[in-house]
Each structure stands twice: as structure tokens, then as C-alpha cells.
Amino acid sequence: MKLAQTLYEGIQLSDGKATGLITYIRTDGLHISDEATKDIQSYIRERYGQNFASNKACKYFKKVKNAQEAHEAIRPTDVRRLPSKLVGVLDDDALKLYKLIWSRTMACQIKPATIEQIQVDIGKPDQSIIFRFTSSKVQFPGYQAVYEDVETNSMRDNESGKDDRSEIFEALRNLTAGDPMYLGKVKLDQHQTQPPTRYSEGSLVKNLEELGIGRPSTYATTIKVLKDRNYVTAKGRTLYPEFLGRMVSAFLSHYFTEVTDYSFTADMETELDNVSAGMTEWKGLLRDYWSRFRKYCEHTGNVHIHQVEKMLEKTFGDFLFASLPDESRTCPRCLQGTLIFKVSWFGAGYFIGCDQHPKCKYIAKTLYGEEEEDITSEDTKRNVEPPKLLGVHPSSNEKVLLKNGPYGYYVQLGEDKKGYVPKRAMLSQVKDVSSVTLEDALELLRYPVTLGNHPDDGQPVVLKLAKFGFTIRHRRTIAPVPKNLKPGDITLEKALKLLLSKDVRRCGQPKRQRQVEEAVEAT
């Protein structure tokens, strides 16, 4: 559309004049004015010969709904302005577009090509096996002469290929019914039925035209919105729907059934054309449309998010839960909850998690916009990996388990029970999780450890195991433990020194407030 707009607005030619190269572009009409048709046919006689020009002007009409016939078809403003004259004036892409418009305009006013075709059936006398062979030969090139023109730089068949087809055609023509044939060689080949191909941008626009949806000037914007909102992903020329796009489509189809019907947009286009023609009163049209649309909005506004989740879970259940082991939807962490489809706050993400949230925060699978066909089951298997038993605690005889959660691996003392949160310790500092032993797990599970009371206020000073290492905590003050210090070597005295270091932060205190306090102290 941008290239076409440039050709329509015009460029400065060698004579210094700014000239529009093509006619109005925001149209899908096919008719050409009588004056332009006479000029095109006159030039066809000059360039290709008298026998290529039609006896009368060729007229074409759109077969799709709501065609915009008010404007003339897209054509060169001067058919005698050949593409070769614009080499160096236009860039490569603009020149290709002009060649396409020029060649289609010329071809539409040339006589049709005449093709001679021959068909031969070869088989057994009892007709139990029949093979069919066809071949064709161009008797009169007609409009094909434009695409073989040097102006279009089209790919031509090599001369040897033409000779081969001519020889085959003549050989088949010389056959007569009943001639005996001899088997030379048999080659077995197998073909399998392929599913329908996905839409490309071109095929999607073609389908929209056939359904009467949109206008030529809106198609580029429509596809751009689909990409910008991550509803689809373009891989090469193919458009692949993202799961987000599927969810939006399912939501609209379920709660806005009339609006998302293919005929709704086409009918609206027809009504708007009637308004422009003066056959429909526009206020009444908008009033009728808005009264129906408002009902859908009011009904959907009262729908709870859980109802939407249930609808999406039912619609995409085969995909969402197919990768779970043994197709079991029992939560592997708490063993009591059921895995369900959930949408996070503000619709920022969507995942499969336990319905016992917030008691159980297990997440089996996240779906943040990936193409579902490209998602492998490895991540899913890792997330639903069953817990590994490392041993039992020597004092309490509780099981010590190695588990994998949404934030990585951790060890847990005891099994999950309803209303009970067992003690856990993250393994973020362990590089090889498979090497973790029962002794390692017991060492990590003994934290937090109270080192003593602070001499100023008598509050406990605690050594804790955090996500990124060990920390010292006193009330709201937290100090990181240097990596060169072993947790077992930290005493109360060393902990008090760390609490006075520069790396101390205050839990729950805004960063800006800490900076102000530090500045005041420095002053």
C-alpha cells in the first residue's frame, strides 16, 4: 500500500515534471474507462499486432460482495510509459509493482490464449487398469504475450523445454485408438492427503474479499494489528495463530455471537453503501446497531473471570491438558487439588495451575503467547516431574523430598497436606541438583537459625537461606552474607558487623525513602 501510494502521488521524471504513474489505488473495482480502453487497444496493435487486440472492449465485474465499483480499476495513467523507462527512477520494489500493474492492464484487453489439448487413455483391453495422459500446445499466445514481453522480465521456458513438450504432443497426436502399447518401466509412488494450508497474507485478504469483509484500504491495517497484538506470528509467508489470538477469538465468538458472524460485517458494508446512496437513513441504522451491540456489552460486563476461564478450558481442553502425564489433572504437589486453566491478573498471562490457590501455588504449564504447535513437552514434563525421595529425617521420620516448582528445584521436609505448609529450602545455589544427598538436604532444612539477640533491643538475629544466598536478618534490616564466608562459621559477633555494612537494606521500606535517610545521615 505504501509503494502504491507513492506511485499514485507521483514522482519527478527526467523532464522535471511530477507525474502520477497509476490511478487511484484504494479500490477493488475492475472496470476501465472507455477512453483508457481505446488507448490500451491501440497500443496493443502497435506492439503485438492486429490479431492480438480484441474486437471490442473487455469488461470485467467483481464476483465478491460489496465491491467498490465507484472508482476505476488500478491501471497506469499512460500505458505507453513502459517499465523500462522508469529504471533508475523507481527503486526495485516500486518498479516491480509498476510492472505488475502495467502487465495486468495490458493483458486484460488482449484476446484469450488458444490452447490445443490432447488426452490419451492407456490400459488393458478389459479396462481393468486405465492410465490417463494429457498434453497441450499453445496455438495462439494471446494475453500470454505480455508476460513473455521483455518489459516484464518474466521467466521464460527454455527452448529445450518447449521442444520436449512439442515432441510429446506430436507423438500423442500420431496415436490412434486401439494401437498396442508396450510396458517399459513401472515406478511406484505414494501420495498422502495433506491438511489445508494455513493462511498467508495474500490468501487471508482473498478470503476476506470473498466474504465481503473490509475494504482494500483496510486490509494492510488489519493484518498489522493482528501482528502488533501478538494474535498471529508470521513465519515466512505463513501466518500462525498464537494462543492469545485463539483465546480472543473464542471469547468474542462465545459472548458476541452476532458481531463475529461473517455475514455481520458484510451486511453492515451493504447498509453503509445504502446510506451513501440515500436509500437508508443513517440515524436509524446506527440506533438499531447500537441497541443490539449494547446488549452484548452489558451481558459480557457481568461475566466473572472464572466463567471465562471455564469456557476457555472447555474450548481448548484437548490442547491444554494433553501434555500432562497420564492425562491426570490431580495436582502433583498437594495431591488434593485439580489442575485448571487460569488467567493471571490484568490478563497479562495464562497458565495451568492448582485450584487450591493460594494454599497451593503449583503451576504445571505457562502459556505466554507461544505458538502451541511449537511447544515441546520437555518443559511441561519438567514442571510436573514427580518428587524424588531422598530419605527420612532421623528425628521426626518425616520424608525428605526433592521437588521441582515454577521457581526451580527445592527440598521439602514432609508431604503436602491440606491446611499445612511444610518446611522448604531452595536449591538455587546448587549447580548439579542430581548430586544433592540426604545430608545436603538436612543441612539446608535446618535454616533459619537464631544466632542470638541484638545487644541494643534484644530482638533475635537470624541466619536465613534466601533465593540468592544466605542473609542476616534483624527486625527489618537484612544484610547479605559474603560468599567467602561459610554459614557454619558465622557467629553473633560477625553477624552484627555485617548488619553495619553498606550492603544493608530494610525490608518493606521503599527505595526512595532509604535513599533520603542515607542522605540525611551523610549530612
N, C-alpha and C positions, 0 to 999 in steps of 0.2 A: 504493500500500500504506500509506503514512503517513496519507493522508486517510481511508482506510477504517478504519485503526486508531483514529483519533480518533473517528469515528462509532460504532465498536464500543464503545470505552471509555466514551463518553457525554459529554454536555455539560450545563451548567446551564441549564434552561429558565426561562421567565418566572415560573413558580410557585416557583422557587427549588430545585427538586429536580434532582439529577443523574440523567440518563436515557440509557441506551444506545439509539441510534437504529436500529441494524441488528444482525443476528445475527452469529455467528462468521464471520470473513472468510477464514480460511485453509483453504478447501475449494473443490473444484470439483464437488461434488455438486449434483444438480438436484431432488431430492425435497423436498417441503414437507409438514410435519406435517398430520394431518387436522384438528386444531383450527384451525391457521392458514388452511387451505384454506377451511373453512366461514366463517370471519370475512371472508376476501377476497371470496368469492362473495356473501355478504350485503351487503357494501359495494358491489359491482358492481351489484346490483339497485337499491340506493338511488340510486346516482349516474348510472347509464346506462340502467337499465330492465331489466325481467324477461327480455326476449328476448336480452340480451347475456350472461347468466350461463349456464354450461354445466350440463347436467342432472346431471353427476357430476364429481367432482374430476379435473382433468387431471394425469396422471402422466408424468414425463419421466425418461429414463435416459441416462447418458453412453455415447457410442459409442467414446470413446477408451480406450486401455489404462490399467489401474491407476487408475481414477477413485476418488477418495476419497469414498465414499458414507456414511461413518460420521457425518458432520455434515450438518445440514440446509442447504439452499441459502441463499445470501445473500439476505435479504429485510428489509424494515422490521419492527421489533419491533411496531409498531402501524400498520397500513395506513391508519388514519383520521388519522394525523399527516401532513397534507398538506405538500408542499414550501413552499407559500405561508405556512404558519405559522412556518417557520424562517428567513424572510427577515429579515436583521438579526441573527439568532442565529448563523448559519453564515457563513463567508466565501464568496466566489463559487465557488471551486473545490470546496469541500466541498458546497456546495448543488447544484452540477451533478452531482456523484457521487450524492448522495442522490436527485435527480430521476431519474437513470438507473436506480437500484435500485428506486425506487418504481414507475416506469412499467413496467419489465420484469416486476415481480412482479404487477402488475395485469393486464398483457396476457396472461401465461401462463395465466390462468384464465378468459379470455373466449373466446367461440366464435370460430372462424376467420372471416375475411372471405370474402364470396361475390363472385366476380368473373365478369362475363359478358364473354366474348371472342368476337370475330368475325374471320374470316380471309378475305381476298379474293385470288384469283389472277387477274391480268390479263395477257393475252398474245395472240399471233397465233392464228388458227384452227388452223394446223398445229402449234401448241405448240412452234415453234422458239425462241420467246422468251417467257419467263414471268417476270412480276414479282409479288411477294407483298407484301401489305399487311395489317397487323393493327391492331386497335384494341380497347380494353377499357373496361368501365364497371363501377363499383362498385355492386353491388346492395345489399349489406349490409356496413357498415364493420367489424363485428366488433372484433377487438383493435386495429384502426387508430384506433378512437375514443380510445384512451388517448393516442396520440401527437398527436392533434388537440385534446387537453384543454388548457385554459388553464393548468393546473398544470405542464405540462411545457414551456410556452413554445416549442413546436416550430414550425418554419417551415411555414406552410400554403400551399397552392396558392392563387393569386389567383383570384377568381371568374371573370375573363375566361378564364383558362386552362381552368377546369373547363367553362365554356360551350363553348369551342372543341372540346374533346375530346368533349363530348356531341353537338355538331352533326356532327362527323366520324363518330361511332359511328352516329348515326341515319341519316346519308347512306349509309353502307355497308350498314346493315340493310335499307334500301329497295331495294338491288340484287337482281336475280335472275340466275340462271345464263343465259348467252347474251346478256345486254344488250350492245349495241355501245358501245364507248368511243372517244373521240377524243383524239389526242395534242395536248397543249397546248404543252409545252416540254420540251427534253432538256438535262440538265446532266450532264457527265462529271466524275467524281470518282475519284481513285486512292487506294487504301489499301495500305500496306505492313505486312507482318508485323513486329511488334516483339518483341525478345527478352524473356524473362521478367524481370519487375521484381525489383529487389533487395529483400531483407528489410527490413521496418520492425520496430520493437519488437513491435508487435501481431502481425504475420504470423509473426515468429520464435517467439513464445510459442505461437501456434496450432499451428505445425508441431511444436514440442516436445511439446505435449499429444497430438497425433495419434500421435507416435512413442512416447508413454509415458515420456518423459524428464522428470525433475524433478517438483516439486510446486508448487502455486500460490504458496506462501510463498518459494520459491527462485528464481522467475523474475526478480524485480527485482534480486536479488543477483547472479545470473548475468550479466545484461546490464551491471550496474555494473562487475563485474570485467573484462569484455571492454573496456570503455571505459578504465578506470583503467590497464590494462596496455598500452594503445595497440594492441590487437589489431584494433579497429574504430574508425571515426570516424563520428559521427552528423552528417549534413548535412540539416537539416530533420528529416523523419521517417525518412529512409532511412539504413541502416547500410552503410557502405563498408568492406570489409576492407582493413587495412593489410598491407604486405608482411611485417611482423613476424608478424602473425597467420597469414598464409599459411604462413610457414616453420614456425611451431609446429605448425600443423595437419598439414603434410606430414611433419614429424618424428614426431609421435605416430602418424599413420596408417601410417608405414613400420615403426616399431620397436615399437609397441604395438597391433598389428592387432586383437586380440580386445577390448581395453579400449575402443577408439574405435569399435567397431561399434555401430550404432544399437540393435541388439537387446540389447546387453550391459547397458546401464543399465535398460532396460525389464524384462529378466529379473531383474535384481537387485532392482528395486522389487517384483516379484511374489514373489520369495523372502523379502524382508523382511516383506511382508504375511502370508506363510505363517508366518513366525516369530511375528508378533504374534497370529496365530490359533491358535498352538500346534501347527501341523502339521509344522514343521521345527525341528530342534534347532540353536540359533544357533551353538554352538561348532563343530560340523561344517561349517556354512555358511561361517564365517569362515576356518576352516582350509583348506577347498577353494579359496576365493577367494585367500587369501594365497599359497598354494603356487604357483598359476598366475601371479599378479602378480609374485612374487619372481623367477621365471624371466626374465620380460621385463626386470626391473630389472638383474639380473646380466648378461644378454646385452648390454643397452644400455650398461652401465657400462664394458664392454671395447671399445666402439666408439671409434675415433680420430676426432678432429675432421675430418681430411681425408676420411674416409669419409662423414661427414655433409655436408661441402661438395660432394662429388661427387654425392651423392643429390639435394641441393637444386639443383645445377647442371643435372642431368638433368631434374628436375621442372619447373623454371622457365626452362629454356634459351631457349625462344621469346621470353620477355619480356626476359630479362637481356641477350641479345646482339643483339636485333632492331635497336637504335638505333645499332649500330656501323657505320661507313662501309663499304659494300660487303660487309657481314656478315663482314668479315675479323677473325679473332681473333689476328692477329700483333701483338705489341707494337710500337706506332709509335715508341717511344723506343729500345729496344735492338735492334729488328728481328730478334731471335732467340727471345725468349720468347713464350709463349702467354697470352692473357688468360683468366683463370679466375675463378670465383666464390669469394670468401674471406670468412670470418668473423673479425673482429678479436678481440683478447684479451678474455676475460671476456664475449664475446657482446655487447659494447657497440655494435657497428656491423657493417655488412656492405658489401662493395664488390666491384667487378670490378678486378682488378689483375694485374700480370705474375707469372708463376710462377717467375721468376728472382730473386724477393726473397730476401735483402736486397741482392743485387748491383744489381738494377733495382727502384726503388721507385715505378714508374709506377702511377697509379690512373686508370682510364678512367671510372669511374662510381661514385658513392657512393649508398647506399640506406638512409638513416637514417630509416626509418619513413614516408616519403611514400607517398601513395596512388599506385599505379603508373599509374592511368589519367589522373592529373592531371600527371604528369611530362612536361614538354616535352622535345623533343630538342635544344633550344638549348644547355643546359648540357653535354649529352653531346658535342655537336659541338665545343664549345669545348675540352673536355678531351682529345679525340682529334684536335685540329687538327694538321695536318701541319706540320713545321718549315719555316721560311722562311729561304732562303739570303740572307745579307746581303753576302757576298763571301768573299774568301780572305785569310789572313794574309800580309802582304808578305814575311815572313822564312821561315816554315815552309810556306807554301802550303796550310795546313790550312783547311777550310771554317769560316766563322763563321756560326752558325745562331741564329735567333730561335725559341724554343720556348715552349710553354705547359705547365706542370705543375700538380700538385694545389695548389701554394702560390703560383701566379701565373706571370707571364712571366719568362724569363731568357734570357741569351745564352750560347752554348756554343762553345768552340774545339775543333773536330774532331768526328768522328762517334762514335756509341756502338759500342763493341766489347766483346766478351766478355772479362772479366778486366781491363778498363781503364776508369777513371773519368776522363772529360775535364774540363778546367777550365771552370767556370761562374761566372756573375755574375748576381745577382738584379736585377730591374728594378722593385723595389717603390717606388723614389723617382721613377720616370718616370711622369708622368701620361698622356701620349699615347704608347703603345707603338708605334703605327704610324709615328711620326716618327723612330724610332731608326735611325741610319745605321751604316755600317761603322766610321766613325771613332769614333762614340759607343761602339760595342761594344768596339773595341780599347782605348779608354781605360779602360773598366770591367774588361776582362780582364787588365790589367797589374797589378792588385792581387791579393794583398798585396805591399806594398813595404817593404823594410827600410830604416829611416831612419838606423840606426847602432846602436852598442852603448851600453848604460846605463853611466854612469861608476862606479857602485857595484859592480856584479857582472860587467860585461862581457857580459851577456846582450842579445840583439837587441831593439830597439824597432821594432815593426811597425805600419804603417798598413794597416788592413784595411777591406774593404767588407762590412758586415753587412746584415741584413734591414732595419733601420730607420735606416741611415745609416753613416757612416764612424766607426771606432773606433781608438784607440791601444791596443796590447797589449804588455805586458812581463811575461813569465812568466805568472802567474795574475791579474795586475792588468789591468783593462780600463777605459779612460776614453773616453767619447763625445766626438766632435768637434762643436763648436758648428756650427749650420747657417750662421752668418755667415762661417765660415772655408772657403775653397776648399781641397780636398785638395792641390792643387799648391803652395800657399803654406805648407804645414806642414813645418817643419824639425825637426831633432832637439831643439833648444832648446825650441821651442813644445810638442813632444810631451812633454818632461819636465815642463813646467809643468802640462800637462793631467793627467798622472799623479798630481800632487799636489793636484788639485782635490777638492771634496766629492762629486762625482758618481761617483767611482771605485768600482768593485765588483771583487770577487775571484771568478774563475771557479772553480766547483766547491765553493765554500765555502757552507755553509748560512747562510741569512739570520739565524737566531738567533745563530750564532757570530759573525757580523760585528757584530751589534749589541752583543754582550758586549765584543768587542775595542774597539769605538769608545767604549764607556762607560768601560773601563779607561784608555784613552788620555786621555780627557777628564778623568778623576780625577787 
